[in-house]
Amino acid sequence: MYGRDPWGGPLEINTADSATDDDRSRNLNDLDRAALSRPLDETQQSWLLGPTEQKKKKYVDLGCIIVSRKIFVWTVGTLVAAALLAGFITLIVKTVPRHHPKTPPPDNYTIALHKALKFFNAQKSGKLPKHNNVSWRGNSGLQDGKGETGSFYKDLVGGYYDAGDAIKFNFPMAYAMTMLSWSVIEYSAKYEAAGELTHVKELIKWGTDYFLKTFNSTADSIDDLVSQVGSGNTDDGNTDPNDHYCWMRPEDMDYKRPVTTCNGGCSDLAAEMAAALASASIVFKDNKEYSKKLVHGAKVVYQFGRTRRGRYSAGTAESSKFYNSSMYWDEFIWGGAWMYYATGNVTYLNLITQPTMAKHAGAFWGGPYYGVFSWDNKLAGAQLLLSRLRLFLSPGYPYEEILRTFHNQTSIVMCSYLPIFNKFNRTNGGLIELNHGAPQPLQYSVNAAFLATLYSDYLDAADTPGWYCGPNFYSTSVLRDFARSQIDYILGKNPRKMSYVVGFGTKYPRHVHHRGASIPKNKVKYNCKGGWKWRDSKKPNPNTIEGNLEKARLV
């Protein structure tokens, strides 16, 4: 209904390809004139002008062959000239100082990008590729999901470990893959300029390949979905070996890692996984077979979430202690938006633009956490996705009214990020406290910076210089300033003069709660309790977990 590509294309436009037909015509005319002004040789004259008067040729007898005197003179002259030129070039090369122009060093943001993506390499589970580029990591979790008689999965090898432990939580993992895909879809040229496009696409595929194992992705409908691999329950003094009680390198794990499945209510997990697969299908649209496989899986799992209503972390689920989901309506809109962008099927657009859907998701509630985008609350991201739809594809009736509402709500969220408003506090160093002083604030400020940057780029691409906060107009540069201030704070522009990205700069956290980083790779296999000494050590980690965003208390 809206064309073959409902995404509408990335923001980056190659100006080299934007010449008009008139420009191309003038260029062709210039080429034609240049060709005709060149003197024609004898052969070309014979083609165009007919036969010419034959002249008597003179020859030179070289003994074994006879050649034209003219050819002989030109050949000898050419050889002499070539010898002189070669000698001249050699003389220049030997006398000119051996200084080669240096490639300018990458800027801080590019360096930080390299570090951040390398963190995903360090978190990989499964059989690692040779180019993984983290020397202290190796193959791990190779028995995950194997040997489960009667299960709907064959194996669950792959994916990413969560944080510093070795549990695979599919809910936040799916969110991470969706965000990586979104960034690639919009900024692939920048990834390519940084030399990271192939790498980031490989990271996304590592995640989506794993997700396709967590349900029957080739079927047309499913009844089960894997939500977690591994366990971290240490309640009531539980001493059973698991991913929290033990402290071992992932490569040395020798205890049973249980698989948690969901066959009832897990709408939030299913819709988030659909978002990850659908967004990745756009990233890999040039690989038609793989993209088609991702789209099919996304359709199946999204429908599963719609028919089996409920929160995946409800009740006694262990995930409620670590990644508790507050609702699933925001994932319905978020996942449905990605489904529409990936398929162009207006059924998804009809579903997510129902006013009751927005109402259930809290799109008009406000409240202290309104606009806080995270692995749990996708509403701010979903509203921005639908604002993009309105700005670039403008589907009109019957969607315009609700899309305009989402667009207005996105503008309100952007206003709340600005320091002139008092919606959120800030530290003395200028970090926005989107989680109101609770632990781990950096992930929220990074997410806000990403949304602010995207919205400013969307407005610029739509030839809109800014937006209104009440009666006041703000330019898009204000949003970029906000985003830059948050990233600069994290990279070291803060009262402590410290980078909170491990491995960036010279002053950064060196004692990080991370299994693989805290235990040396010294051919010693530490058992479940044997690694406790490394967990409890106050010394710097023997391995640097580059790209880790530290959770220290900030000022």
N, C-alpha and C positions, 0 to 999 in steps of 0.2 A: 504493500500500500504506500510505503514511503521510500521505495527504491531498494536496490539490492543490498545496500550497506546501511542498516538503520543506525549504526554508530555515528555516521556522518564524517568520519575521517579524523585523524589526529589534529592537534592544534598547529603543529609545525608544517609550514608550507614552503616548499622549495621554490624560491623566486626565480631560480635559473630555468625552471620549466614553465614560467608564466608568460612567455612571449605571446603577443597577439598574432593573428593571422597576417595582419599588415606588416608586422615586424619580420615575420618569417619570409614574406614575399619580397620585402626590401633586401633581406640578406641574400635570397636566391638571385635577385637581379644583380646585386654587387658581384656575386660569384660569376655570373654569366659575362658581365663586362670585363672582369679580370681575365677570364679565359680568352676572350676574343682579342684583347689588346696585346696578347703575348705573340711574338713572331713565330710563324709556322716553319717547321723544318721541311725538308724536301719530300719526305713521305707524306706528311699532312697536306702539302701543296698538291701532290699528285692525286690525293683523295678528293680534294675540294675543287681544284682548278683544272684538272685534266693533265695530259702528258706535257712535259716541258722539253726544251731543246737538249739533246744529248751532247755532252762534252767529252772530248778525248781524254781518257784518264792516263795518268803516268804511274808506273809501278816501280817498286824497289825489289830487286832479287836478293833474298837472304840465303840463298843456297837451297835449303830444303823446302822453303815456301816462297811464294811471290805475293807481296802485299802492295796495296795502294800506297803511293808516296805520302798522300795526305794522312792516311791511317797511321803510317809509320811515324810521321812527325808528331801527330797528336799523342800517340802512345808513349813515345820517348819523353815528350814534354810533360805528360801527366805523371809519369814515374818520377821524373826529377822534381816536379813541384810537390808531389806527395812526400818525397824524402825530405825536402827542405821544410815542409810544414810539420812533419813528425819531429824533426830535430828541434824546430822552434817550440813546439808544444812541450817536448821533454825539458828544454831549457827553462821554460816558464814554470813547469811543475817543480823542478828542483830548486829554483830560486825563490819561489813564493813561500812564505812561512806556512808551516803545517798547522794552521788553525781552522777548525771546522765549526761552522755555526751550530750553536747548541739549541736543542729544542727547549723552549721555555718550560720551566717547571710547572706542574699542575697546581691549580689553585686549591685552597683549603677544602672547599666543598667537594671537589673531585677526589681529593685524597680521602676525605671522610666517606664518600660513596664507596671507594675501593674497600675500605675497612668494614663498612656496614655489610656489604655483600659477602665478604670473606667470613663473617660470623655465621652465615647460613652454611658455608662449607664445613665449619666446625661442628654444626649441629646435626649433620646428616647421620641417618641410621641406615644400615644395610651394607651392601658391598660397594665400597667407594670407587669412583673412577680414578685412574692414574693421575689425572690433572687436578686432583682435589685441592692441592696447594696448602694443606695444613699438615705439617710433618708429623705432629704428635697424635694424629687421629688415624684409625684404621677401621677395618671391617667390624661390624657389631650388629647385634640384634638379628642374626641370620636365622634364628629359629622362631622368630615372632610369628605367631599364628599358625605354625605348622603342627601337624599331628593331632588336630582337633577333629575327632571323628564326627561325621554328620553335620559339620559346620557349613555355612553358605559361602565361606571364603577358603581359598586354597593356601594362601600365605599372606602375611602382613609385613613382609620385609620392605624396608624403605621408609620414606617420610623423614620427619625431623623430630629430634628430642626437644622437650620444652625446657627453656631456661637452663639451670645448672644441673638438673637431674636427667633421668633417662626415660621418663614417661612420655608417651606420644598422646597428647590431648588433641583430638581432631578438630574441636571447635575453634580454639585460637589459631591452630595451624592453618585451617581453611581461610580464616580471616587474613592471615599473613600472606597467603598466596594470592588472594583477591587483590590486596593492596599492591603487591608487586606487579600483578598484571595491569592494574589501572595505571600505574606509573609508566609502564612500558608502552601501553596503548597511546598515552598522551605525549610521552617524551622519548620516543625510541631514538630520534636523531641525537639527542643529548647523551643517551646511553652509548650510542655508537661512537660519538665524538670522544667519549671518555674511555673507549675500548672495552666496554662492559656489556654490550648488547647480547652477544652470544652467551656470556656467562650468566646474566640474569635470566635469560630464557631457559637455560639449562637448569637453573635453580627452581624455576616455576614448574618445569616438566618433572623434576624430581618429586615435587609435592603432588602434582596431579596424577602421575603414574601410581603413586601410593594410594590416593583417594579412590581410583578406579578399582583397587583391590578390596576396598572396605564394604562393598556391596556388589550385587550381581549387576554389573554395569552393562551387560549385553542383553539383559531381559527388558521387557516392556513395563514391568511393574515389580516391586520388591516388597518384602515383609520385614526385612531386618537391615540394620546398618551398624557398623562398628563405630563406637564413640571414643574408645580409649584402648591403648595397649600399655600394660604395666600397671603397677599399683604403688601408692604412697601412703597407705593407711598405717599410722602409728598410734592410733587412739587406744586408750586404756592400757598403755604399756605393751602394745603388740610388738613382739620381737621376731616375727616371721621375716625372713629375708625378703626385702622388696626394694623398690627404687628410692625410698627415702631412708629406710633403716640402714641399708648398706651404703658404703661409700667406696665405689670401685670405678675403675676406668670402664667405659661402655664396652670396650673390646674384651674385658675380662668377666662380664656378667655370666654367672653360671646358675642363677636361680630361676625359677619358673616365673614367667611374665604373663599374668592373666589377661584375657581379652574381654572387654566390656562391650556388650552389644545393646542395641535399642530396637525394640519391636513394637513399642507402644507410642507414647508421646515423645517425639524428638523433632518437633517442627523447626526449632531454631537451628539445630545442628544440620538438618537436611537442607534448609534454605541457604545456610551459609556455605555448605559444600556445593550446592548448585551455583551460587555466586562465583565460587572459586573456579569451577569447571567451565562455566559460561564465559567468564572474563578471559580465562586462558584460551578458550577457543578462538577469541578475537586475536590474541597474541600470535597464535599459530595458524592463522587463516591461510597462510601460504602453503601449509602442510594439510591439504584438504582431508586426507584420510584421518589424521590424528584429530584435527579440528572437529570433524564429524563425530568421531568417537566421544569427544568431550561434550559436545552438544547433546548427544543421546543420553549420556550419563547424567548430565545436568537436568534434562527433562524428567528422567525417571526419579531421581532423588528429590527434585522439587515437588513432584506430584505426591511422593511418599510423605513428605512433610506436610502437605496440604490435607491429606486424608487421615493422617495419624497425629492428631493435634495434641500438643503438650510440650513442656520444657524438658530437654534432655537431662537436666541436672535436678529434676524435681525429686522429692522424697528422700530416700537414703542413698542416692547415687553419690559415689565418692567424688565425682567431679564438682559437686556443690561446695566442697571445701577449698577448691582451687580455682575453678572457672565457672562460677555459678551464673546462670543466665537469668536475667530478670524478667524477660518476656520473649515472645517469638514474633510479634506483629511487625517489629522493625525489620527482622530478617525476611519476612514475607515481602515487604516492599523492596528492600535492598536486593534480595535474590531475584525477585520478579523483574526489577529494572534491568539487571544484567541478563536475564533470560530474554527480555525484549530486544536488548541491544544485540545479543548473539544470534537471535533467530528472526527478528522482524515480525514475529507472530503477535498480532494485536490482542490476542486473548490475554497475554500477560499484561499488556498495557491497560486493558479494560479492568483487569483484576486490581492492579495496584493503584489505580486512580479512583477507585470507589471511595467516597468520603468516609464511609464506615471503617475502611481499612486504615486510613490516616488517623481517624479518631482513636481507634484501638491502639495504634502505635504511639500515641501521645504527641502527635504533630502540632497540636494547638494548646498543649498544657502549660508550657513554660516550666517554671520550677528551677531549683538550684543546679540541676545537672542537664538542663536543656542546652544543646549545642556541644556537649561533651562526647566526642566521637571515639569509640574504642571497640575492642573485640566483643564487648557485651552490647553496646548501644550503637546501632548502625544508622539511626535516624538521620543525623546530620549529613552523613555521606549519601544516603538514599535521596534526600531532598536536593542535594547538589547534583546528583546524577539526573534527576528529573528537571532541574533548572537547565541543565545542559540540553536536554531534549527540547525544551521550550525555546531556548536561545537559537539553536542551530537547525532544528528540524521543523519546529512550529507546526505540530499536527492539527492545531485548530480544534473545532467542535468535534466531539463533545468533551475534549480533554482540557481545553484552554483554561477553564475556571479553576480546576483543581491544580493544574500545573502552575498557574499564576500564584496560587496560594503557597505551593511548595517553594516557588521562587522568592516570594515575599518572606517566607520563614527563613530561607537561606540568607537573605539580606539581614534579617534580624540577628541571626547567629553571628554573622560577620561583624555586625556592630558590637556585639557582646565581647568580641575578642580585643577591641580597641581599648587602650588604657584610659581614654577620656570617659568611658563608661565604667561603672562600678559593679558590674555583674560578677566579676571574678577578682580575687585579690592577686597581688604580685609579691614576689620576694623582693628583698632590698636590691637584688641584682637584676630584677626585671623579668624573672620567669613567671609566666601566668600559672596560677594554681587552679587548674580546671577541676581537680578532684578535691578542692577545698581543704588542703593541708594533709590529706591522707597520704600513705606511702606511695612510692613509685609515680611521681608526677610527670617524669620526662616523657613517657609514652603518650600522654594526653597532649602535652604541648607540641610534640612532634606532629601528631595527627592534625592538630589545629593549624599548624604552620602549612601542612600539605594542603588542607582544604582551602585555606586563605590564598595560597599561591594559585591553586587551580581556578578558584572563582575569579581572581584578578585576570588570569589569562583568558578565561571564558569571556569576560566582559570586553577585554581588549580585542579578542577575535571577533566579537559581535559589534565592534566599533562603538562601544559604550564606555565613556571615560571614567565612570564611577557609579556610585549608588547612594541612596539616601538613607540616613539614620534619622528618622523624624524629619524635621524641616531642614536639616543640614546635609549638604552634599560632600561626599568624600571620594577622592580619586583612587584609582586602583593601586597607585604607588603606596598608599597608606597600608594596604594589606600586605604588600611585598615587604615594607619596612617591618611590619609586625612579624612576618614569617622569618625574616632575616635576623631579627633580634632574638628570637627563640633558638634558632640554630646556632647563632654566634655564642649565646650563653652556654649552650651544651658543649661547644667546641673550645671553651676556655675564657670567653669574655664575661667573667663573673667574679665576685669578690674573692674567691679562692684562687683565681688565675689558673684554674684546673680544667682539663678536658674530662668530660664524663663519658667519652667514647674511648674504650680501652684500645691502646695502641696509637692513638692520634696525639701528635705533639710529643712533648717530653715529660709532662706531668699529668698522669692519669692513674686511675685505680689499678693497683697491682696485686691486690689480694681479693679475688673474686670468688664468690660461691659458685663453683663450677667443677664438677667431677673430673672431666678430662683435663682441665687446665691446672688443677691443684695437685694431681698425682704425676710424678715424673714418668716418662717413657724410658724405663731402664731395664727392660726384660724381666722385671720382677712382677709376678702376679699377686696382688694383694687381695686377700679374701674379704668377705663381707665386712668384718670389723677391722681388718688389717689396714684399711684405708682411712680409718677414723683419725689417725695421727696427722694425716694430710688435711683432712677436713677441719681439724681443730688448730692447725698451725697458724701462727700469726705472721709467718714469713711470706714474702711475695710468692705468687704462684710460679712453679718452674716452667710453665707454658703460658704464653700470652694469648688470651682469647680475644683476638682483634675484632673490633666492631661491636663488642658487647656494650650495651647502654646501661651504665651502672645505676643502682637504685639507692645511692647514698642520700642522706638528708641534705637538702640544698639550702642555700642562703641567697 
